[in-house]
């Protein structure tokens, strides 16, 4: 680390004690931001202060938050979401297909609307974008977090979460389909006036190994009056199909294909 004069350090500490952010102190005194952060940490230790990161967690602060965005984000989390919660590593990740830029933007927007304070970044992987929001408080918002895979442990909504899903069921369904679902075009053939003709029709699929998560999906579909069926493949009932014309039309209105 570059050596700086005691007077520069004293000026920096004085500014920090006035509440000036590290970035501003670094720019004003022309010193690295990392040096300012180190001085701030040492000053706190000298004064016996315990640092607590600021938070806007709705569960911890009691502040109102965007419940519509949360219902969508809950669906994304139950499908393709993951929380890392370690002593020095805390973040929520939503994994998105790299080609679906609309989904990537929607995931990032939902994170920011639920908790605006934490930083949100994108991590690029082959064929995949990981949208990440950094704070330990995502475990407060998603108490379903725990060790192991989701299908290996119970997934039960807290009463306050269920109230949000009941109030914003389409956003919850949209999040689930955007994570573990798709809209496809099926086809079959029919005899028309003695001639066999090809017939195409749209269909929605939702696929998840967790019985609890599939049940949350189908229970919400039931409340919305959407007709669905199990679609067993290779002996596994992991797929939920919506193929009735009227039900597909409702999903088209409120969900639509991923993009």
N, C-alpha and C positions, 0 to 999 in steps of 0.2 A: 504494500500500500504506500502510496506517495506520502512523504512527510509534509505536514502543513504547520505553519507557525501557531504557537499558542493563542495569539490574538485572533487568527481566523477561526480557530475552533471555538473560542469564547464567543465570537460574534454569531457563529452558527447555533450554538447552544442557546444563546439569548433569543434568537429569532424563533427557534423551535419551542421554547417555553412560552412564547407569545401565541403559539398555535399556527405558525407559518408551516405549510406542508414541506416535506423534504424536497420535492421537485423545485419549489420556488427558492428555497434556501440554496440549493445547489446552483441554480441559474444565477442568483444574485451574487454569490461569492465565487462563482466559476470553479467549483470543485465537484468531483464525482458524486452522483446521488448515493452510491453505495457507501461512500465515506460518511455522508450525512446520516444515513441510516445507522451506521455503526456508532457514531457519536451520540445519536439519540438513545440507542440501546444502553450505552455505557452511562449516560447521564441518568437514565431511569434507575439503573442498578445502584448508582451512587446515592440516589435519593430514596432508595428502597421502594420504588414504585413497581407494581405488577401491571404489565401491559395487557389490556383486553381489547381485542380487535373490535371496531365498531360493527354493529349488525343492524339490519332492518328485518330480521326474521319475524314474520307475523306471529308465530307461536310464542316467541320469547318476549316480544315487545307489545303484543296485543293490537298492533296497528291493523287497519283494514287493508286488504290487498285485492288484486284482480282475480276474482274467483272463476271467471270465464276462462282466463288464461291458465289458471291452475287445473281446471278440469281437463283441458287439452294436454297439459304437461303431465298430469297423472297418467293419462292414457299412454303417452309416449314412454314414460318411465316404466310402467308395467310391461310394456312390450320390449323395447330396445334400450332401456335405461339401466344405469349402474351407478352406485355410489361408492366412492373410496373414502373411508374414514379411518385414518391412522394418525398417530401423534403429530406428524408434520406434513400430512398430505390429506386434504379434504376437498372433494369436488364431486359434482353430479355430471355424468356423461350421458349424452344421447347419441347413439350411433345411427348415421344416416347414409343412404346410398349417395355416392359422390355426384351422380348425375341428377339427383332430385334437389335442385337448388332452392325450389320453393319450400320444400320440407325443411331444409337446413335453416333457411331464414325464419320459418315459423317456429322452429324449436328454439332458436336463439331469442326471438322476440318474446316467447312465452316465459323463458327464464328471466329475462330482464323485467317483465311486467310483474312477476310474482315477487322477485327480490332484485330491485334495481342496483343495490350497492355492490354486490360481488362482481369481480371481473369475469367476463365471458370471452372465451377464445375458441378457435377452431384448430383441430389437429388433423393434418392430412395423412391418410394411410392409403395403401393401394385399393382403389375402388370404394373407399369409405371416408366419410368426414365425421370426426368425433367432436361434437359441440359440448364444451365444458364450462361449468360455472363453479368458481372456487369459493367455498365457504363450508365450514363444518355444520352449518345450520340446515343443510338440505336433509339431514337425518331427522330434523324436527318436522319438516314438511312432508317427508315420506317415511313414516314409522314402519313401513313394510321392509325397510332395509334390514339386512341381517347376514350372517355368514352362509355361504353356500348359494346354490342356484335357487331362483324363485320357485321352480316347480318342486323343489325338495323341502320346502317349508310352507306353512300356512300363509296365505295372502288374504287378509281380512281388513276391510276399510274401517277406520275409526268413525264414530258417529258424525264428527264434523266433516270428514271427507265424504261420507255418504250423503250428507245434506247438500254438499256442493255438487255431487254427481246428479242428485235428484233435481237440483235447480238448473243444471246445465248439461243434460244428458247427451245432447248432440255433440258438444265439444269433447266429452269423454269418449264417445264412440269414434269421433274423428281422430282423436289421438291414438286410440287402439288400432284403428285401421291403418293410419299413417305409419305405425310402427310395425305391426305384425299382420297387416292385411293387404289386400290388393283388389283392383277391379279388372276383370278380364272379360273377354268375349268368347263364349262357348258356341259350339255349333252342333247341329244334328241334321238328320234328313227326314223329310216327310213326303208322303205320297199326295200329290195335288193333281187331280184329274187324271189319275193313272200314271203320272210322271213323278219320279223321285226328285225332289228339289232340296237344296241346302238351305237350312234355316239357322240364323245366328241370333244370339241373345246375350245381353250383358249379365254379369254375375259378380257378386262380392264374396271374397273368402277372408276369413280370419283364422290364423293358425297359431296356436300356443300350446305348449306341453303342460302348462299348469292347469289343473282342473279348476282351481279357484279363480284364476284370471279369465278362463273361458266362461265360467259361471257369471262373473261380473259383467262380461260382455253380453251374454244372452239374457240375463235378468234385465239389463238396461234396454235391450232390443224389445223385450216383452212389454215393458212400460211404455215404449214408443209405438207399440202396435206393429212392429216389424216381424214378418214371418221368416223363420230360419229353420234349417235342418242340420243335423250332424252329417258330415261327409267322411266316412271312415276309409282310410287308406292303409293298406298293409296291416290291417287289424287294429290300427290306432285311431281313436276318435278325436284327433287333435284339430280337425278342420270344421269350421262353422260356415255354412253356405247360406247366402241370401240370393234367391233366384226369381222369386215371384215378381212379376212386372211392377205392381204397385209399390212393393217394398223397395225394389231397386230404384224406382223413381224417387222415393224419399231419400235414400242414401245419396243419389246423384245430386239432389238439391242441397243437402247438408254436409256431405263429405266430398264426393267426387274422387277421381283418380289422383294418385300422388304425382307430383311433377317436380 
